[in-house]
């Protein structure tokens, strides 16, 4: 049985976010991605607290125990980053460190860019920052995929979340496996070999056995958590990509001024979205301290390789702390 932590229900930016808050010290906010919630960080929370930090881990808007507004535009990047700053306000902090994974990484990067005086350091997991796209639909319609299946394009369709909601356990099993190091290399990106009208159920295998890093108990807990809000809120994040681009023209050419750190699983297919990310990413940072690929991990590196991932986070936090005291 999963033992839940004590939650705080924090009002921020017009919504209430169910949030794990533990520890004392400088504030570290951990942001999950899709399809996740606070539990993604279960292996990292206590070690960060033990290192001398207050940790806040929200279910972001649309997910699990937090509010899920109906309008699609309520999930744009200004709302999502505003939620993060609002958490810090509610907890009484003028500045904070933000760490995000997957779509939570996108929020972490944008919080640092849009609120530079509030974010003292930023760390991203799994999704490298390669700058502002040259057109609004660049992520939705990548070059060469016009007649191919692409999940982000599929998510733009009304009701795209219904297939996930109809079979939540199978959807989660499929998603965890397809983009992890347990699946054959290239499994996730194999979707582009299928026609645009295909479905995830036709493309990806639902494994009979769970990977060693995910117990049935954990999976059952996740299924239960998604029964409240379903998958619509999370899918709405993807439906705002063009709106996000239109709302942030000031980010053209913007650079991060804060200390930054990036890690990803060496076998994460998401890194294939932008093949030259390793060359592009450093050009957008003034103080990129470290880029590290963790061997034997795919997209869920904090679950697949929890010790190595936690060590990288603590390494960055210690480096930032040393700089603050000098």
Buried (B, 14 or more C-beta within 10 A) or exposed (E): EEEEBEBBEBEBBEBBBBBBBBBEEBBBBBBBBBBBBBBBBBBBBBBBBEBEBBBBBBBBBBBBBBBBBEEBEBBBBBBBBBBBBBBBBBBEBEBBBBBBBBBBBBBBBBBBBBBBEBBBBBBBBBBBBBBBBEEBBBBBBBEEBEEBBBBBBBBBEEEBBEBBBEEBBBBBBBBBBBBBBBBEEEBBBBBBEBEEEBEBBEBBEBBEEBBEBBEEEBBEBBBEBBEEBBBBBBBBBBBBBBBBBEBBEEBEEBBBBBBBBBBBBBBBBBBEBBEEBBEBBBEBBEEBBBBBBBEEBBBBBBBBBBEBBBBBBBBBBEBBBEEEEE
